[in-house]
């Protein structure tokens, strides 16, 4: 099965009330870990790369690794650009073979965001590529995204309807209380499901995307800290809240931080317990296995997308 767009995935997710996991990739072990889990659970999956990941892994290597993943499995896999900052970045990814791109114009005014998104949509659709856009501002830091708490803003449902109508974007990332990075909440974690419900009422046929949705799994944070890390007070979105989101109309849930924590925790542990080790395979193998474990759990118990391929 070749790379696919997210169109059919999202149609099924909206009809059957489950979410597709969109997992950020940076290297071979992360790609293998994600795809191994999706294959075990017979689940569609979205592999997504930020501009920072593309710069790190390089276009050619990244595309060939994803191509290898596609060849060894028969599950639907989409390759998505996460947080494209401008038209040129989106065009580069479209021309390279990505099947989905995100244009993030949330830092601009409403009118400027519409104009930029519309330009990307027109080019992407001419190449049979789908477009995710963003309306509202998520707080937090992740790669090139850096928004302070005071600048974060919830998505306005009326603006969401106007935005989708004018841009013809294929899916919409909204802000209902999540944030990027490992420090999502200072107090009790909660999302504005009332805003989600209003947005779904206004644009019932548009897939909704939730960014900044890692759980920041406490066990992984503890392992990192136990073996020399310094990640105090990290807090993410609890799995039960993400499950509610997946059953309440969210079609795509982004996960990045949890994968970083899983890899780092296992590498720290392996090197601390075997200080004589210098073979990368000795510490990258358990790191890859941990990513598979985390992704498999999310697909089966949180996103409810098992056996949906």
C-alpha positions as CSV (number, residue, x, y, z in Angstrom):
1,X,0.0,0.0,0.0
2,X,1.5,3.4,-1.0
3,X,1.4,6.5,1.3
4,X,-2.2,7.8,1.6
5,X,-3.7,11.1,2.5
6,X,-5.7,11.5,5.7
7,X,-9.1,11.9,3.9
8,X,-10.4,8.3,4.3
9,X,-8.9,8.0,7.7
10,X,-10.8,11.0,9.0
11,X,-14.0,10.0,7.3
12,X,-14.0,6.8,9.2
13,X,-12.8,8.4,12.4
14,X,-15.7,10.9,12.4
15,X,-18.3,8.2,11.6
16,X,-17.0,5.7,14.2
17,X,-15.8,8.1,16.9
18,X,-12.1,7.4,17.2
19,X,-9.0,9.4,16.7
20,X,-5.9,8.8,14.5
21,X,-2.6,9.0,16.3
22,X,-0.2,11.5,14.7
23,X,3.3,10.8,15.9
24,X,6.3,13.0,15.3
25,X,9.3,11.3,13.8
26,X,13.0,12.2,13.9
27,X,15.0,9.1,13.2
28,X,14.8,5.4,12.2
29,X,14.2,4.0,15.7
30,X,11.2,6.3,16.3
31,X,9.7,5.5,12.9
32,X,10.2,1.7,13.5
33,X,8.7,1.9,17.0
34,X,5.6,3.8,15.8
35,X,4.9,1.6,12.8
36,X,5.6,-1.7,14.7
37,X,2.8,-0.6,17.2
38,X,0.4,0.5,14.5
39,X,1.0,-2.8,12.7
40,X,0.3,-4.8,15.8
41,X,-2.9,-3.0,16.4
42,X,-3.9,-2.9,12.7
43,X,-4.4,0.8,13.0
44,X,-4.0,3.6,10.5
45,X,-1.2,6.0,11.5
46,X,0.1,9.4,10.7
47,X,3.9,10.0,10.7
48,X,4.6,13.7,11.0
49,X,7.8,15.7,10.8
50,X,8.4,19.3,11.8
51,X,10.7,21.6,10.0
52,X,13.3,20.9,12.7
53,X,13.0,17.1,12.2
54,X,13.4,17.5,8.5
55,X,16.5,19.7,9.0
56,X,17.9,17.1,11.4
57,X,17.1,13.9,9.5
58,X,17.3,15.5,6.0
59,X,14.6,15.1,3.3
60,X,16.1,12.1,1.5
61,X,16.8,10.0,4.5
62,X,13.4,10.8,6.1
63,X,11.5,9.9,3.0
64,X,13.4,6.7,2.4
65,X,12.8,5.5,6.0
66,X,9.1,6.2,5.7
67,X,9.1,4.5,2.3
68,X,10.6,1.4,4.0
69,X,8.0,1.5,6.7
70,X,5.2,1.6,4.0
71,X,6.7,-1.3,2.1
72,X,6.9,-3.7,5.1
73,X,3.3,-3.1,6.2
74,X,-0.2,-3.0,4.8
75,X,-1.7,-0.4,7.1
76,X,-2.7,3.1,5.9
77,X,0.2,5.5,6.6
78,X,0.1,9.3,5.9
79,X,3.2,11.5,5.9
80,X,2.4,14.9,7.3
81,X,4.3,18.2,7.7
82,X,3.8,19.4,11.3
83,X,3.7,23.2,11.8
84,X,4.7,24.4,8.4
85,X,5.6,28.1,8.9
86,X,5.2,29.4,5.4
87,X,4.1,28.6,1.9
88,X,7.6,27.7,0.7
89,X,8.0,25.0,3.4
90,X,4.7,23.5,2.6
91,X,5.4,23.5,-1.1
92,X,8.8,21.9,-0.6
93,X,7.1,19.0,1.4
94,X,4.3,18.6,-1.2
95,X,6.8,18.5,-4.0
96,X,8.9,15.9,-2.1
97,X,6.1,13.5,-1.6
98,X,4.3,14.3,1.6
99,X,0.6,13.5,1.5
100,X,-0.5,16.0,4.0
101,X,0.8,19.4,5.2
102,X,0.0,21.8,8.0
103,X,0.2,25.5,7.5
104,X,0.4,27.2,10.8
105,X,-0.8,30.8,10.4
106,X,-2.1,31.1,13.9
107,X,0.5,33.8,14.8
108,X,-1.0,36.1,12.2
109,X,-4.3,38.0,12.2
110,X,-7.4,36.2,11.2
111,X,-7.4,37.7,7.8
112,X,-3.7,37.0,7.2
113,X,-4.2,33.4,8.4
114,X,-7.0,33.0,5.9
115,X,-5.0,34.4,3.0
116,X,-1.9,32.2,3.8
117,X,-3.9,29.1,4.3
118,X,-5.9,29.6,1.1
119,X,-2.7,29.9,-0.9
120,X,-1.3,26.6,0.5
121,X,-4.7,24.9,0.0
122,X,-4.8,25.9,-3.7
123,X,-1.4,24.5,-4.4
124,X,-1.8,21.4,-2.3
125,X,-5.1,20.5,-3.8
126,X,-3.7,20.8,-7.3
127,X,-1.2,18.0,-6.3
128,X,-3.9,15.9,-4.5
129,X,-2.4,16.7,-1.1
130,X,-4.5,17.6,1.9
131,X,-4.1,20.6,4.3
132,X,-4.4,21.1,8.0
133,X,-4.7,24.6,9.3
134,X,-4.7,26.1,12.8
135,X,-7.0,28.7,14.4
136,X,-6.4,29.8,18.0
137,X,-3.0,29.8,19.8
138,X,-1.6,27.0,21.9
139,X,0.8,27.9,24.7
140,X,4.1,26.1,25.1
141,X,7.4,25.4,23.4
142,X,8.1,22.7,20.8
143,X,10.7,23.0,18.0
144,X,9.9,26.3,16.3
145,X,6.7,26.9,18.2
146,X,7.0,29.2,21.1
147,X,3.8,30.9,22.6
148,X,3.6,32.3,26.1
149,X,0.6,31.6,28.3
150,X,-0.6,35.2,28.0
151,X,-0.6,35.0,24.2
152,X,-2.6,31.7,24.1
153,X,-6.2,31.9,22.9
154,X,-9.1,29.5,22.5
155,X,-10.5,29.0,19.1
156,X,-13.7,30.9,18.4
157,X,-16.4,28.6,16.9
158,X,-17.9,31.3,14.7
159,X,-14.5,32.2,13.3
160,X,-13.8,28.5,12.8
161,X,-16.8,28.2,10.5
162,X,-15.8,31.3,8.5
163,X,-12.2,30.1,8.3
164,X,-13.0,26.7,6.9
165,X,-15.5,28.1,4.4
166,X,-13.0,30.7,3.1
167,X,-9.9,28.5,3.0
168,X,-11.3,25.1,2.1
169,X,-8.8,23.5,4.5
170,X,-9.3,19.8,5.0
171,X,-8.8,19.7,8.7
172,X,-8.6,22.2,11.5
173,X,-6.3,22.3,14.6
174,X,-8.1,24.1,17.4
175,X,-7.1,25.5,20.8
176,X,-9.2,24.2,23.7
177,X,-6.5,24.1,26.5
178,X,-3.7,21.8,25.4
179,X,-0.2,23.2,25.0
180,X,3.1,22.1,23.5
181,X,6.0,20.6,25.4
182,X,6.3,18.8,28.7
183,X,4.8,21.6,31.0
184,X,1.2,21.8,29.9
185,X,-0.6,22.5,33.1
186,X,0.3,24.2,36.4
187,X,-2.9,23.0,38.2
188,X,-5.5,20.4,37.3
189,X,-5.5,19.3,33.7
190,X,-8.7,20.2,31.9
191,X,-9.9,20.9,28.3
192,X,-12.7,23.0,27.1
193,X,-15.0,20.3,25.7
194,X,-17.8,22.9,25.5
195,X,-15.8,24.8,22.9
196,X,-15.1,21.6,21.0
197,X,-18.8,20.8,21.0
198,X,-19.7,24.2,19.6
199,X,-17.0,24.0,16.9
200,X,-18.2,20.5,15.9
201,X,-21.8,22.0,15.6
202,X,-20.5,24.8,13.4
203,X,-18.3,22.6,11.1
204,X,-19.6,19.0,11.5
205,X,-17.9,17.7,8.4
206,X,-14.4,19.1,9.1
207,X,-12.0,16.8,11.0
208,X,-10.7,18.4,14.2
209,X,-7.1,18.1,15.3
210,X,-5.7,18.4,18.8
211,X,-2.1,19.6,19.1
212,X,0.1,19.4,22.3
213,X,-1.6,16.2,23.4
214,X,1.1,14.2,25.0
215,X,0.3,12.7,28.4
216,X,3.9,13.4,29.6
217,X,3.8,10.0,31.2
218,X,4.9,10.2,34.8
219,X,6.8,6.9,34.8
220,X,8.9,8.1,31.9
221,X,9.6,11.5,33.6
222,X,10.6,9.5,36.8
223,X,12.9,7.3,34.9
224,X,14.6,10.2,33.2
225,X,15.1,12.0,36.6
226,X,16.2,8.8,38.3
227,X,19.1,8.3,35.8
228,X,20.4,11.9,35.8
229,X,17.7,13.9,34.2
230,X,16.2,17.2,35.4
231,X,12.6,17.5,34.4
232,X,10.8,18.7,37.5
233,X,7.0,19.4,37.5
234,X,6.3,18.2,34.0
235,X,2.6,17.6,33.4
236,X,0.6,16.5,30.4
237,X,-2.9,15.6,29.3
238,X,-4.2,12.5,31.2
239,X,-5.2,9.6,29.0
240,X,-8.8,9.6,30.2
241,X,-9.2,13.2,28.9
242,X,-7.6,12.3,25.5
243,X,-10.0,9.3,25.3
244,X,-12.9,11.6,25.9
245,X,-11.6,13.9,23.1
246,X,-11.3,11.0,20.7
247,X,-14.9,10.0,21.4
248,X,-16.1,13.6,21.2
249,X,-15.2,14.4,17.6
250,X,-11.4,14.9,17.6
251,X,-10.1,13.0,14.5
252,X,-6.3,13.5,14.9
253,X,-4.3,13.7,18.1
254,X,-0.7,14.8,18.0
255,X,2.0,13.1,20.1
256,X,5.6,14.2,20.3
257,X,6.8,14.8,23.8
258,X,5.9,11.3,25.0
259,X,8.1,9.7,22.3
260,X,11.0,12.0,23.3
261,X,10.6,11.0,26.9
262,X,10.3,7.3,26.1
263,X,13.5,7.3,24.1
264,X,15.5,9.5,26.5
265,X,14.3,7.5,29.6
266,X,15.4,4.2,28.1
267,X,18.7,5.5,26.8
268,X,19.5,7.0,30.2
269,X,18.6,3.8,32.0
270,X,20.6,1.6,29.7
271,X,23.7,3.6,29.9
272,X,23.5,4.1,33.7
273,X,23.0,0.3,34.3
274,X,25.7,-0.7,31.8
275,X,28.3,2.1,31.9
276,X,30.7,-0.1,29.8
277,X,28.2,-0.1,26.9
278,X,29.3,1.8,23.8
279,X,27.4,-0.1,21.1
280,X,24.4,2.2,20.1
281,X,22.3,-0.8,19.4
282,X,22.5,-1.8,23.0
283,X,20.7,1.4,24.1
284,X,18.7,2.2,21.0
285,X,16.9,-1.1,20.9
286,X,15.2,-0.7,24.3
287,X,14.4,2.9,23.4
288,X,12.7,1.7,20.2
289,X,10.8,-1.0,22.1
290,X,9.6,1.5,24.7
291,X,8.2,3.7,21.9
292,X,6.4,0.7,20.5
293,X,4.9,0.0,23.9
294,X,3.7,3.6,24.4
295,X,2.2,4.0,21.0
296,X,0.5,0.6,21.1
297,X,-1.1,1.5,24.4
298,X,-2.3,4.9,23.1
299,X,-3.8,3.3,19.9
300,X,-5.6,0.6,21.8
301,X,-6.8,2.3,25.0
302,X,-6.8,6.0,24.3
303,X,-7.4,6.7,20.6
304,X,-9.6,3.5,20.2
305,X,-8.2,3.0,16.7
306,X,-7.3,-0.6,17.0
307,X,-8.4,-2.8,14.1
308,X,-9.6,0.2,12.1
309,X,-7.1,-0.1,9.2
